[in-house]
Amino acid sequence: MYTEGKWVDITSYNAKGFILESDSYGALVCVVKNGKVEGEKRFSHHQLAEADSQLLSEDMKDLVRLHINMALDSEDKSWFRALTDSSMEESR
């Protein structure tokens, strides 16, 4: 069984998704294909494989930029400082 929130590859559907719920028969997955959410669909466990959870360095940089923008939008100064301090250390 897969745990809720775990990312999976959907082998028969050529897509990825994350587990919404799982039981002994299969799992309900939020399907993401070509970067777009396609909705929820149930798959048997043999149609799923645990997805690689490693982010590429470019994706990590995009994620940090997104978080910085969210910190600015929410006017959260301490979060902004923490994000910019850590991104400055990584760029050295």
Residue, then its C-alpha position, 0 to 999 in steps of 0.5 A: m500500500y502507498t501512503e497518502g501524499k506519496w508521489v507515484d508514476i502511473t505506468s499504464y497512463n504515462a503520468k504522475g500523481f499523488i496518493l489521496e487514499s489507499d487500501s488493499y485493492g488500489a489507490l485514489v490518485c490525483v493525476v498530473k499529466n503534462g503539468k496539468v491536473e487531470g482529476e482523481k482516478r483509482f488505480s490498482h497497485h500494480q499500475l503504480a510505481e514509487a516516483d523519484s522524489q529528487l528535484l532537479s537543481e533548476d526546479m529547486k531554484d524555481l521553488v525557492r523563487l516561488h517561496i520568496n515571492m510568497a513571503l513578499d506577498s504575505e509580508d512575512k519578513s522572517w520567512f523572506r530573510a530565511l529564504t534569501d539567507s539560504s539562497m545566498e549561501e547556496s549560490r556561493 
